[in-house]
């Protein structure tokens, strides 16, 4: 691995709209070179999903997303049979209109994200989002897929990957993941960005925001995250708030306190947090930012 390659790769990520530090840039580069999954952990809102989107843009390939949840099973994640079409085929055979007796034919398969990724001709980026929300039983099943990149379908046999997907797994840390899963993955912890990184993200995504206002916005949000909130604002909330301030035509945070308060719907996502940030606290944060 050469530093020049990593630098060029990080530049490609930046062109795709994602500001990656050296460690994350190296991890994503290795995902492609080693064909190993990458596990991204961090609080909700720090931009883990955006990393997979940016990687798919850099690699110029399809992004396939599996959103995990409690109760996720094989039929939702891998495949299921199209029973209606199978039934129509059976009736057609019974009437003599169709002599083809193959009911369990690939044409009757309904692809779900894992099977779609394995059957893709060009290696896609497979995003397994919020794996910590899935049950431990599904996590155990996923180990086989990540180890061999193949899926067993009893009626058809084993389907091997045409090309190995570039796999990104994300976790918000709602439960502890197994050591077996961690061993199979590269790992990177995604924290809330530093002031300089968040400023660069904001200026990259919303270049119409003035430099002075961008610094005030990032300073305000960075301080707001230190308040005891139920849901700390993530990068997406920072960008939404900046866009809202642009819509109101504010060029600095203390220009219109009433308008400023009305835009906090972009940052505060629970009733408790809205009540916690009383007027005097808001004024203090604004004063520090400007």
C-alpha positions as protocol buffer text, in pm:
chain_id: "A"
residue {
  index: 1
  type: UNK
  ca { x: 0 y: 0 z: 0 }
}
residue {
  index: 2
  type: UNK
  ca { x: 143 y: 335 z: -97 }
}
residue {
  index: 3
  type: UNK
  ca { x: 56 y: 667 z: 63 }
}
residue {
  index: 4
  type: UNK
  ca { x: -7 y: 801 z: -286 }
}
residue {
  index: 5
  type: UNK
  ca { x: -277 y: 539 z: -346 }
}
residue {
  index: 6
  type: UNK
  ca { x: -448 y: 619 z: -15 }
}
residue {
  index: 7
  type: UNK
  ca { x: -429 y: 993 z: -82 }
}
residue {
  index: 8
  type: UNK
  ca { x: -585 y: 948 z: -424 }
}
residue {
  index: 9
  type: UNK
  ca { x: -857 y: 728 z: -275 }
}
residue {
  index: 10
  type: UNK
  ca { x: -941 y: 989 z: -10 }
}
residue {
  index: 11
  type: UNK
  ca { x: -960 y: 1249 z: -285 }
}
residue {
  index: 12
  type: UNK
  ca { x: -1208 y: 1027 z: -468 }
}
residue {
  index: 13
  type: UNK
  ca { x: -1414 y: 1000 z: -149 }
}
residue {
  index: 14
  type: UNK
  ca { x: -1411 y: 1378 z: -117 }
}
residue {
  index: 15
  type: UNK
  ca { x: -1528 y: 1412 z: -477 }
}
residue {
  index: 16
  type: UNK
  ca { x: -1811 y: 1173 z: -384 }
}
residue {
  index: 17
  type: UNK
  ca { x: -1908 y: 1412 z: -103 }
}
residue {
  index: 18
  type: UNK
  ca { x: -1752 y: 1236 z: 195 }
}
residue {
  index: 19
  type: UNK
  ca { x: -1469 y: 1380 z: 406 }
}
residue {
  index: 20
  type: UNK
  ca { x: -1266 y: 1083 z: 533 }
}
residue {
  index: 21
  type: UNK
  ca { x: -969 y: 1099 z: 769 }
}
residue {
  index: 22
  type: UNK
  ca { x: -656 y: 892 z: 704 }
}
residue {
  index: 23
  type: UNK
  ca { x: -765 y: 595 z: 917 }
}
residue {
  index: 24
  type: UNK
  ca { x: -1108 y: 562 z: 760 }
}
residue {
  index: 25
  type: UNK
  ca { x: -967 y: 618 z: 411 }
}
residue {
  index: 26
  type: UNK
  ca { x: -720 y: 334 z: 466 }
}
residue {
  index: 27
  type: UNK
  ca { x: -995 y: 105 z: 600 }
}
residue {
  index: 28
  type: UNK
  ca { x: -1216 y: 165 z: 297 }
}
residue {
  index: 29
  type: UNK
  ca { x: -922 y: 115 z: 62 }
}
residue {
  index: 30
  type: UNK
  ca { x: -851 y: -220 z: 227 }
}
residue {
  index: 31
  type: UNK
  ca { x: -1215 y: -327 z: 193 }
}
residue {
  index: 32
  type: UNK
  ca { x: -1164 y: -319 z: -182 }
}
residue {
  index: 33
  type: UNK
  ca { x: -814 y: -466 z: -187 }
}
residue {
  index: 34
  type: UNK
  ca { x: -857 y: -743 z: 72 }
}
residue {
  index: 35
  type: UNK
  ca { x: -1225 y: -811 z: -2 }
}
residue {
  index: 36
  type: UNK
  ca { x: -1296 y: -812 z: 370 }
}
residue {
  index: 37
  type: UNK
  ca { x: -1609 y: -669 z: 534 }
}
residue {
  index: 38
  type: UNK
  ca { x: -1576 y: -347 z: 732 }
}
residue {
  index: 39
  type: UNK
  ca { x: -1764 y: -304 z: 1060 }
}
residue {
  index: 40
  type: UNK
  ca { x: -1843 y: 58 z: 1142 }
}
residue {
  index: 41
  type: UNK
  ca { x: -1954 y: 134 z: 1495 }
}
residue {
  index: 42
  type: UNK
  ca { x: -2067 y: 465 z: 1638 }
}
residue {
  index: 43
  type: UNK
  ca { x: -2366 y: 664 z: 1759 }
}
residue {
  index: 44
  type: UNK
  ca { x: -2662 y: 713 z: 1531 }
}
residue {
  index: 45
  type: UNK
  ca { x: -2616 y: 1020 z: 1314 }
}
residue {
  index: 46
  type: UNK
  ca { x: -2238 y: 1020 z: 1276 }
}
residue {
  index: 47
  type: UNK
  ca { x: -2257 y: 933 z: 905 }
}
residue {
  index: 48
  type: UNK
  ca { x: -2194 y: 557 z: 891 }
}
residue {
  index: 49
  type: UNK
  ca { x: -2450 y: 495 z: 616 }
}
residue {
  index: 50
  type: UNK
  ca { x: -2307 y: 782 z: 410 }
}
residue {
  index: 51
  type: UNK
  ca { x: -1971 y: 603 z: 407 }
}
residue {
  index: 52
  type: UNK
  ca { x: -2119 y: 310 z: 216 }
}
residue {
  index: 53
  type: UNK
  ca { x: -2291 y: 546 z: -27 }
}
residue {
  index: 54
  type: UNK
  ca { x: -1965 y: 729 z: -93 }
}
residue {
  index: 55
  type: UNK
  ca { x: -1776 y: 401 z: -144 }
}
residue {
  index: 56
  type: UNK
  ca { x: -2027 y: 286 z: -406 }
}
residue {
  index: 57
  type: UNK
  ca { x: -1978 y: 616 z: -591 }
}
residue {
  index: 58
  type: UNK
  ca { x: -1599 y: 586 z: -580 }
}
residue {
  index: 59
  type: UNK
  ca { x: -1611 y: 226 z: -706 }
}
residue {
  index: 60
  type: UNK
  ca { x: -1881 y: 320 z: -959 }
}
residue {
  index: 61
  type: UNK
  ca { x: -2098 y: 27 z: -857 }
}
residue {
  index: 62
  type: UNK
  ca { x: -2443 y: -46 z: -722 }
}
residue {
  index: 63
  type: UNK
  ca { x: -2527 y: 5 z: -355 }
}
residue {
  index: 64
  type: UNK
  ca { x: -2744 y: -274 z: -213 }
}
residue {
  index: 65
  type: UNK
  ca { x: -2883 y: -207 z: 135 }
}
residue {
  index: 66
  type: UNK
  ca { x: -3012 y: -454 z: 391 }
}
residue {
  index: 67
  type: UNK
  ca { x: -3182 y: -268 z: 676 }
}
residue {
  index: 68
  type: UNK
  ca { x: -3171 y: -486 z: 986 }
}
residue {
  index: 69
  type: UNK
  ca { x: -3442 y: -506 z: 1251 }
}
residue {
  index: 70
  type: UNK
  ca { x: -3558 y: -739 z: 1525 }
}
residue {
  index: 71
  type: UNK
  ca { x: -3713 y: -1050 z: 1369 }
}
residue {
  index: 72
  type: UNK
  ca { x: -3527 y: -1021 z: 1038 }
}
residue {
  index: 73
  type: UNK
  ca { x: -3521 y: -1365 z: 875 }
}
residue {
  index: 74
  type: UNK
  ca { x: -3390 y: -1540 z: 564 }
}
residue {
  index: 75
  type: UNK
  ca { x: -3702 y: -1473 z: 358 }
}
residue {
  index: 76
  type: UNK
  ca { x: -3661 y: -1099 z: 411 }
}
residue {
  index: 77
  type: UNK
  ca { x: -3281 y: -1087 z: 380 }
}
residue {
  index: 78
  type: UNK
  ca { x: -3194 y: -1352 z: 121 }
}
residue {
  index: 79
  type: UNK
  ca { x: -3481 y: -1487 z: -87 }
}
residue {
  index: 80
  type: UNK
  ca { x: -3831 y: -1628 z: -97 }
}
residue {
  index: 81
  type: UNK
  ca { x: -4029 y: -1808 z: -362 }
}
residue {
  index: 82
  type: UNK
  ca { x: -4291 y: -1628 z: -566 }
}
residue {
  index: 83
  type: UNK
  ca { x: -4575 y: -1855 z: -461 }
}
residue {
  index: 84
  type: UNK
  ca { x: -4836 y: -1684 z: -678 }
}
residue {
  index: 85
  type: UNK
  ca { x: -4634 y: -1741 z: -995 }
}
residue {
  index: 86
  type: UNK
  ca { x: -4558 y: -2097 z: -889 }
}
residue {
  index: 87
  type: UNK
  ca { x: -4930 y: -2160 z: -839 }
}
residue {
  index: 88
  type: UNK
  ca { x: -5007 y: -2019 z: -1183 }
}
residue {
  index: 89
  type: UNK
  ca { x: -4742 y: -2248 z: -1331 }
}
residue {
  index: 90
  type: UNK
  ca { x: -4893 y: -2551 z: -1159 }
}
residue {
  index: 91
  type: UNK
  ca { x: -5239 y: -2468 z: -1290 }
}
residue {
  index: 92
  type: UNK
  ca { x: -5094 y: -2417 z: -1637 }
}
residue {
  index: 93
  type: UNK
  ca { x: -4934 y: -2761 z: -1623 }
}
residue {
  index: 94
  type: UNK
  ca { x: -5257 y: -2920 z: -1503 }
}
residue {
  index: 95
  type: UNK
  ca { x: -5444 y: -2770 z: -1797 }
}
residue {
  index: 96
  type: UNK
  ca { x: -5179 y: -2899 z: -2037 }
}
residue {
  index: 97
  type: UNK
  ca { x: -5084 y: -2551 z: -2152 }
}
residue {
  index: 98
  type: UNK
  ca { x: -4733 y: -2583 z: -2015 }
}
residue {
  index: 99
  type: UNK
  ca { x: -4522 y: -2897 z: -2004 }
}
residue {
  index: 100
  type: UNK
  ca { x: -4242 y: -2746 z: -1800 }
}
residue {
  index: 101
  type: UNK
  ca { x: -4258 y: -2914 z: -1458 }
}
residue {
  index: 102
  type: UNK
  ca { x: -3984 y: -2715 z: -1288 }
}
residue {
  index: 103
  type: UNK
  ca { x: -4166 y: -2526 z: -1017 }
}
residue {
  index: 104
  type: UNK
  ca { x: -3853 y: -2448 z: -819 }
}
residue {
  index: 105
  type: UNK
  ca { x: -3687 y: -2258 z: -1098 }
}
residue {
  index: 106
  type: UNK
  ca { x: -3464 y: -1950 z: -1051 }
}
residue {
  index: 107
  type: UNK
  ca { x: -3721 y: -1747 z: -1243 }
}
residue {
  index: 108
  type: UNK
  ca { x: -3958 y: -1790 z: -948 }
}
residue {
  index: 109
  type: UNK
  ca { x: -3708 y: -1655 z: -696 }
}
residue {
  index: 110
  type: UNK
  ca { x: -3768 y: -1319 z: -534 }
}
residue {
  index: 111
  type: UNK
  ca { x: -3425 y: -1175 z: -463 }
}
residue {
  index: 112
  type: UNK
  ca { x: -3367 y: -1001 z: -133 }
}
residue {
  index: 113
  type: UNK
  ca { x: -3055 y: -791 z: -66 }
}
residue {
  index: 114
  type: UNK
  ca { x: -2808 y: -1070 z: 23 }
}
residue {
  index: 115
  type: UNK
  ca { x: -2894 y: -1287 z: -276 }
}
residue {
  index: 116
  type: UNK
  ca { x: -2903 y: -984 z: -506 }
}
residue {
  index: 117
  type: UNK
  ca { x: -2551 y: -889 z: -394 }
}
residue {
  index: 118
  type: UNK
  ca { x: -2418 y: -1241 z: -450 }
}
residue {
  index: 119
  type: UNK
  ca { x: -2576 y: -1274 z: -795 }
}
residue {
  index: 120
  type: UNK
  ca { x: -2458 y: -934 z: -921 }
}
residue {
  index: 121
  type: UNK
  ca { x: -2222 y: -954 z: -1218 }
}
residue {
  index: 122
  type: UNK
  ca { x: -2022 y: -657 z: -1093 }
}
residue {
  index: 123
  type: UNK
  ca { x: -1923 y: -650 z: -727 }
}
residue {
  index: 124
  type: UNK
  ca { x: -2168 y: -416 z: -551 }
}
residue {
  index: 125
  type: UNK
  ca { x: -2129 y: -240 z: -220 }
}
residue {
  index: 126
  type: UNK
  ca { x: -2347 y: -435 z: 25 }
}
residue {
  index: 127
  type: UNK
  ca { x: -2457 y: -223 z: 320 }
}
residue {
  index: 128
  type: UNK
  ca { x: -2580 y: -428 z: 616 }
}
residue {
  index: 129
  type: UNK
  ca { x: -2723 y: -142 z: 817 }
}
residue {
  index: 130
  type: UNK
  ca { x: -2768 y: -156 z: 1195 }
}
residue {
  index: 131
  type: UNK
  ca { x: -2669 y: -522 z: 1233 }
}
residue {
  index: 132
  type: UNK
  ca { x: -2702 y: -479 z: 1611 }
}
residue {
  index: 133
  type: UNK
  ca { x: -3080 y: -454 z: 1568 }
}
residue {
  index: 134
  type: UNK
  ca { x: -3101 y: -804 z: 1419 }
}
residue {
  index: 135
  type: UNK
  ca { x: -3132 y: -1114 z: 1636 }
}
residue {
  index: 136
  type: UNK
  ca { x: -2830 y: -1320 z: 1732 }
}
residue {
  index: 137
  type: UNK
  ca { x: -2969 y: -1607 z: 1523 }
}
residue {
  index: 138
  type: UNK
  ca { x: -2958 y: -1394 z: 1210 }
}
residue {
  index: 139
  type: UNK
  ca { x: -2610 y: -1274 z: 1295 }
}
residue {
  index: 140
  type: UNK
  ca { x: -2499 y: -1638 z: 1314 }
}
residue {
  index: 141
  type: UNK
  ca { x: -2651 y: -1705 z: 971 }
}
residue {
  index: 142
  type: UNK
  ca { x: -2474 y: -1400 z: 834 }
}
residue {
  index: 143
  type: UNK
  ca { x: -2135 y: -1544 z: 935 }
}
residue {
  index: 144
  type: UNK
  ca { x: -2164 y: -1813 z: 668 }
}
residue {
  index: 145
  type: UNK
  ca { x: -2251 y: -1560 z: 402 }
}
residue {
  index: 146
  type: UNK
  ca { x: -1959 y: -1334 z: 495 }
}
residue {
  index: 147
  type: UNK
  ca { x: -1714 y: -1625 z: 517 }
}
residue {
  index: 148
  type: UNK
  ca { x: -1790 y: -1800 z: 188 }
}
residue {
  index: 149
  type: UNK
  ca { x: -2004 y: -1545 z: 1 }
}
residue {
  index: 150
  type: UNK
  ca { x: -2250 y: -1813 z: -93 }
}
residue {
  index: 151
  type: UNK
  ca { x: -2613 y: -1893 z: -17 }
}
residue {
  index: 152
  type: UNK
  ca { x: -2768 y: -2237 z: 9 }
}
residue {
  index: 153
  type: UNK
  ca { x: -3117 y: -2279 z: -134 }
}
residue {
  index: 154
  type: UNK
  ca { x: -3248 y: -2630 z: -63 }
}
residue {
  index: 155
  type: UNK
  ca { x: -3442 y: -2660 z: -390 }
}
residue {
  index: 156
  type: UNK
  ca { x: -3158 y: -2526 z: -609 }
}
residue {
  index: 157
  type: UNK
  ca { x: -2834 y: -2596 z: -423 }
}
residue {
  index: 158
  type: UNK
  ca { x: -2554 y: -2355 z: -341 }
}
residue {
  index: 159
  type: UNK
  ca { x: -2529 y: -2023 z: -521 }
}
residue {
  index: 160
  type: UNK
  ca { x: -2179 y: -1878 z: -510 }
}
residue {
  index: 161
  type: UNK
  ca { x: -2097 y: -1513 z: -559 }
}
residue {
  index: 162
  type: UNK
  ca { x: -2015 y: -1413 z: -916 }
}
residue {
  index: 163
  type: UNK
  ca { x: -1797 y: -1139 z: -770 }
}
residue {
  index: 164
  type: UNK
  ca { x: -1737 y: -1066 z: -403 }
}
residue {
  index: 165
  type: UNK
  ca { x: -1942 y: -773 z: -274 }
}
residue {
  index: 166
  type: UNK
  ca { x: -1767 y: -497 z: -83 }
}
residue {
  index: 167
  type: UNK
  ca { x: -1943 y: -529 z: 251 }
}
residue {
  index: 168
  type: UNK
  ca { x: -2004 y: -249 z: 501 }
}
residue {
  index: 169
  type: UNK
  ca { x: -2175 y: -333 z: 830 }
}
residue {
  index: 170
  type: UNK
  ca { x: -2292 y: -61 z: 1068 }
}
residue {
  index: 171
  type: UNK
  ca { x: -2379 y: -83 z: 1437 }
}
residue {
  index: 172
  type: UNK
  ca { x: -2514 y: 175 z: 1681 }
}
residue {
  index: 173
  type: UNK
  ca { x: -2405 y: -37 z: 1975 }
}
residue {
  index: 174
  type: UNK
  ca { x: -2753 y: -130 z: 2099 }
}
residue {
  index: 175
  type: UNK
  ca { x: -2623 y: -482 z: 2174 }
}
residue {
  index: 176
  type: UNK
  ca { x: -2287 y: -653 z: 2183 }
}
residue {
  index: 177
  type: UNK
  ca { x: -2188 y: -823 z: 1858 }
}
residue {
  index: 178
  type: UNK
  ca { x: -2027 y: -1166 z: 1862 }
}
residue {
  index: 179
  type: UNK
  ca { x: -1651 y: -1216 z: 1856 }
}
residue {
  index: 180
  type: UNK
  ca { x: -1700 y: -1442 z: 1553 }
}
residue {
  index: 181
  type: UNK
  ca { x: -1849 y: -1156 z: 1352 }
}
residue {
  index: 182
  type: UNK
  ca { x: -1580 y: -913 z: 1462 }
}
residue {
  index: 183
  type: UNK
  ca { x: -1303 y: -1156 z: 1361 }
}
residue {
  index: 184
  type: UNK
  ca { x: -1434 y: -1163 z: 1007 }
}
residue {
  index: 185
  type: UNK
  ca { x: -1436 y: -787 z: 970 }
}
residue {
  index: 186
  type: UNK
  ca { x: -1204 y: -492 z: 952 }
}
residue {
  index: 187
  type: UNK
  ca { x: -1307 y: -239 z: 1214 }
}
residue {
  index: 188
  type: UNK
  ca { x: -1342 y: 137 z: 1246 }
}
residue {
  index: 189
  type: UNK
  ca { x: -1515 y: 346 z: 1511 }
}
residue {
  index: 190
  type: UNK
  ca { x: -1693 y: 649 z: 1368 }
}
residue {
  index: 191
  type: UNK
  ca { x: -1707 y: 928 z: 1623 }
}
residue {
  index: 192
  type: UNK
  ca { x: -1868 y: 1270 z: 1600 }
}
residue {
  index: 193
  type: UNK
  ca { x: -1642 y: 1483 z: 1381 }
}
residue {
  index: 194
  type: UNK
  ca { x: -1396 y: 1737 z: 1512 }
}
residue {
  index: 195
  type: UNK
  ca { x: -1466 y: 2105 z: 1452 }
}
residue {
  index: 196
  type: UNK
  ca { x: -1234 y: 2121 z: 1149 }
}
residue {
  index: 197
  type: UNK
  ca { x: -1374 y: 1803 z: 992 }
}
residue {
  index: 198
  type: UNK
  ca { x: -1737 y: 1904 z: 1041 }
}
residue {
  index: 199
  type: UNK
  ca { x: -1660 y: 2247 z: 899 }
}
residue {
  index: 200
  type: UNK
  ca { x: -1507 y: 2086 z: 592 }
}
residue {
  index: 201
  type: UNK
  ca { x: -1810 y: 1856 z: 554 }
}
residue {
  index: 202
  type: UNK
  ca { x: -2045 y: 2153 z: 574 }
}
residue {
  index: 203
  type: UNK
  ca { x: -1848 y: 2359 z: 323 }
}
residue {
  index: 204
  type: UNK
  ca { x: -1825 y: 2060 z: 88 }
}
residue {
  index: 205
  type: UNK
  ca { x: -2195 y: 1977 z: 99 }
}
residue {
  index: 206
  type: UNK
  ca { x: -2331 y: 2334 z: 121 }
}
residue {
  index: 207
  type: UNK
  ca { x: -2085 y: 2567 z: -51 }
}
residue {
  index: 208
  type: UNK
  ca { x: -2339 y: 2852 z: -50 }
}
residue {
  index: 209
  type: UNK
  ca { x: -2301 y: 2894 z: 326 }
}
residue {
  index: 210
  type: UNK
  ca { x: -2057 y: 3176 z: 400 }
}
residue {
  index: 211
  type: UNK
  ca { x: -1733 y: 3089 z: 577 }
}
residue {
  index: 212
  type: UNK
  ca { x: -1829 y: 3299 z: 882 }
}
residue {
  index: 213
  type: UNK
  ca { x: -2175 y: 3144 z: 917 }
}
residue {
  index: 214
  type: UNK
  ca { x: -2037 y: 2792 z: 860 }
}
residue {
  index: 215
  type: UNK
  ca { x: -1795 y: 2838 z: 1151 }
}
residue {
  index: 216
  type: UNK
  ca { x: -2077 y: 2966 z: 1374 }
}
residue {
  index: 217
  type: UNK
  ca { x: -2302 y: 2675 z: 1281 }
}
residue {
  index: 218
  type: UNK
  ca { x: -2037 y: 2412 z: 1352 }
}
residue {
  index: 219
  type: UNK
  ca { x: -1932 y: 2582 z: 1676 }
}
residue {
  index: 220
  type: UNK
  ca { x: -2294 y: 2591 z: 1795 }
}
residue {
  index: 221
  type: UNK
  ca { x: -2357 y: 2224 z: 1712 }
}
residue {
  index: 222
  type: UNK
  ca { x: -2029 y: 2113 z: 1868 }
}
residue {
  index: 223
  type: UNK
  ca { x: -2127 y: 2287 z: 2193 }
}
residue {
  index: 224
  type: UNK
  ca { x: -2485 y: 2157 z: 2172 }
}
residue {
  index: 225
  type: UNK
  ca { x: -2356 y: 1799 z: 2169 }
}
residue {
  index: 226
  type: UNK
  ca { x: -2201 y: 1865 z: 2512 }
}
residue {
  index: 227
  type: UNK
  ca { x: -2545 y: 1939 z: 2657 }
}
residue {
  index: 228
  type: UNK
  ca { x: -2719 y: 1646 z: 2828 }
}
residue {
  index: 229
  type: UNK
  ca { x: -2953 y: 1559 z: 2541 }
}
residue {
  index: 230
  type: UNK
  ca { x: -3155 y: 1246 z: 2472 }
}
residue {
  index: 231
  type: UNK
  ca { x: -3055 y: 1259 z: 2104 }
}
residue {
  index: 232
  type: UNK
  ca { x: -2742 y: 1448 z: 2015 }
}
residue {
  index: 233
  type: UNK
  ca { x: -2756 y: 1602 z: 1666 }
}
residue {
  index: 234
  type: UNK
  ca { x: -2554 y: 1423 z: 1402 }
}
residue {
  index: 235
  type: UNK
  ca { x: -2393 y: 1546 z: 1083 }
}
residue {
  index: 236
  type: UNK
  ca { x: -2720 y: 1515 z: 890 }
}
residue {
  index: 237
  type: UNK
  ca { x: -2886 y: 1750 z: 1142 }
}
residue {
  index: 238
  type: UNK
  ca { x: -2601 y: 2000 z: 1104 }
}
residue {
  index: 239
  type: UNK
  ca { x: -2651 y: 2004 z: 728 }
}
residue {
  index: 240
  type: UNK
  ca { x: -3030 y: 2032 z: 761 }
}
residue {
  index: 241
  type: UNK
  ca { x: -2993 y: 2324 z: 1003 }
}
residue {
  index: 242
  type: UNK
  ca { x: -2746 y: 2504 z: 777 }
}
residue {
  index: 243
  type: UNK
  ca { x: -2985 y: 2462 z: 482 }
}
residue {
  index: 244
  type: UNK
  ca { x: -3272 y: 2597 z: 693 }
}
residue {
  index: 245
  type: UNK
  ca { x: -3071 y: 2904 z: 797 }
}
residue {
  index: 246
  type: UNK
  ca { x: -2998 y: 2968 z: 429 }
}
residue {
  index: 247
  type: UNK
  ca { x: -3368 y: 2950 z: 350 }
}
residue {
  index: 248
  type: UNK
  ca { x: -3438 y: 3215 z: 616 }
}
residue {
  index: 249
  type: UNK
  ca { x: -3157 y: 3431 z: 483 }
}
residue {
  index: 250
  type: UNK
  ca { x: -2964 y: 3448 z: 812 }
}
residue {
  index: 251
  type: UNK
  ca { x: -2600 y: 3547 z: 772 }
}
residue {
  index: 252
  type: UNK
  ca { x: -2514 y: 3508 z: 1141 }
}
residue {
  index: 253
  type: UNK
  ca { x: -2670 y: 3320 z: 1431 }
}
residue {
  index: 254
  type: UNK
  ca { x: -2756 y: 3625 z: 1644 }
}
residue {
  index: 255
  type: UNK
  ca { x: -2925 y: 3815 z: 1360 }
}
residue {
  index: 256
  type: UNK
  ca { x: -3281 y: 3713 z: 1456 }
}
residue {
  index: 257
  type: UNK
  ca { x: -3330 y: 3510 z: 1780 }
}
residue {
  index: 258
  type: UNK
  ca { x: -3694 y: 3430 z: 1700 }
}
residue {
  index: 259
  type: UNK
  ca { x: -3609 y: 3287 z: 1359 }
}
residue {
  index: 260
  type: UNK
  ca { x: -3315 y: 3101 z: 1508 }
}
residue {
  index: 261
  type: UNK
  ca { x: -3540 y: 2930 z: 1764 }
}
residue {
  index: 262
  type: UNK
  ca { x: -3780 y: 2827 z: 1489 }
}
residue {
  index: 263
  type: UNK
  ca { x: -3501 y: 2647 z: 1302 }
}
residue {
  index: 264
  type: UNK
  ca { x: -3403 y: 2432 z: 1600 }
}
residue {
  index: 265
  type: UNK
  ca { x: -3657 y: 2174 z: 1478 }
}
residue {
  index: 266
  type: UNK
  ca { x: -3369 y: 2061 z: 1256 }
}
residue {
  index: 267
  type: UNK
  ca { x: -3145 y: 1986 z: 1556 }
}
residue {
  index: 268
  type: UNK
  ca { x: -3369 y: 1881 z: 1846 }
}
residue {
  index: 269
  type: UNK
  ca { x: -3565 y: 1562 z: 1784 }
}
residue {
  index: 270
  type: UNK
  ca { x: -3735 y: 1493 z: 2117 }
}
residue {
  index: 271
  type: UNK
  ca { x: -3972 y: 1689 z: 2340 }
}
residue {
  index: 272
  type: UNK
  ca { x: -3732 y: 1647 z: 2630 }
}
residue {
  index: 273
  type: UNK
  ca { x: -3444 y: 1804 z: 2437 }
}
residue {
  index: 274
  type: UNK
  ca { x: -3658 y: 2096 z: 2324 }
}
residue {
  index: 275
  type: UNK
  ca { x: -3759 y: 2167 z: 2682 }
}
residue {
  index: 276
  type: UNK
  ca { x: -3405 y: 2121 z: 2811 }
}
residue {
  index: 277
  type: UNK
  ca { x: -3265 y: 2389 z: 2584 }
}
residue {
  index: 278
  type: UNK
  ca { x: -3425 y: 2687 z: 2754 }
}
residue {
  index: 279
  type: UNK
  ca { x: -3379 y: 3040 z: 2627 }
}
residue {
  index: 280
  type: UNK
  ca { x: -3084 y: 3125 z: 2849 }
}
residue {
  index: 281
  type: UNK
  ca { x: -2902 y: 2810 z: 2738 }
}
residue {
  index: 282
  type: UNK
  ca { x: -2969 y: 2892 z: 2374 }
}
residue {
  index: 283
  type: UNK
  ca { x: -2838 y: 3245 z: 2419 }
}
residue {
  index: 284
  type: UNK
  ca { x: -2522 y: 3110 z: 2582 }
}
residue {
  index: 285
  type: UNK
  ca { x: -2458 y: 2871 z: 2294 }
}
residue {
  index: 286
  type: UNK
  ca { x: -2516 y: 3144 z: 2037 }
}
residue {
  index: 287
  type: UNK
  ca { x: -2283 y: 3383 z: 2221 }
}
residue {
  index: 288
  type: UNK
  ca { x: -2007 y: 3121 z: 2225 }
}
residue {
  index: 289
  type: UNK
  ca { x: -2055 y: 3048 z: 1854 }
}
residue {
  index: 290
  type: UNK
  ca { x: -2040 y: 3408 z: 1735 }
}
